[in-house]
Amino acid sequence: MIYTIIFGLLLVLAVYYFSGIGKKKVKPFPNHWHPLLMDHVLFYRKLPKSEQAVFQQRMMQFLSEVYIDGVQLELEELDKILIAASAVIPVFGFEEWHYTNLSGILLYPDYFNEDLEFDSKGQLRNIGGLVGSGRFEKQMILSKKALYHGFANTTDKSNTGIHEFVHLIDKIDDVTDGVPERLLKHQYTIPWLKLIHKEMEAINDNHSDIRKYGGTNEAEFFAVASEYFFERPDLLKKKHPELYKMLVECFRQEPASGNNYG
């Protein structure tokens, strides 16, 4: 039943977007969102005021291009703020970025399973987010609980929202393979792949502090390493200097110092 409801919602979102109705004008940034960002988004809090203003503009641009809807929950302002922040953070080093491979986001109240069920007691529910494919192409599903946890805990090196948007960045060339061709300059591709495989081997041999899930495949490594990069940049720089340097080149920013290279 819930699967049918979700598909119906996604269909509505797709029609809404492609019909042109969903192409909203960019609204002004609500002033009362600033203290919410300061309270909940460490990345934003560390930015100079001039860059905070840019971050605000980028958030509003994103929210004008993507439709967000809640599934069995009433969407709150903080939901939109954290989703938009998740989208902006990994591409903040780029002067302009549009998620051309995303049209709509569904926010679930809780973690869900492979059948996209979040209210089932009998089946394992451990998925916090996913980027759709096939009939769910250009769609993202996020767990509100996972989204909020990612921003509330700034010491665990993980953030579900950032993780899923990094997958979208990886997928911008239609292949989710851990090689973000739109971000990495060509000369870095082979060194990046060598570094990925070295770090994945360390993870799978239990010789790394990078989250175990990063050893699953190249795409998951890129997403997990990116979470670490944005959540605990100073620690990543200390423990994995080569990986940190490569991610600075990739994202064109250095969150440890607040420097952007876009």
Buried (B, 14 or more C-beta within 10 A) or exposed (E): EBEEEBEEBBEEBBEBBEEEEBEEEEEEBEEEBBEBBEEBBBBBEBBEEEBBEBBBBBBBBBBBBBBBBBBEEEBEEBBBBBBBBBBBBBBBBBEEBEBEBBBBBBBBBBBBBEEBBBEEEEEEBEBBBBBBEEEBBBBBBBBBBBBBBBBEEEEBBBBBBBBBBBBBBBBBEEEBBBBBEEBBEEEBEEEBBEBBEEBBEBBEEEEBEBBEBBBBBBBBBBBBBBBBBBBBBEBBBEBBEEBBEBBBBBBBBBBBEEEBEE
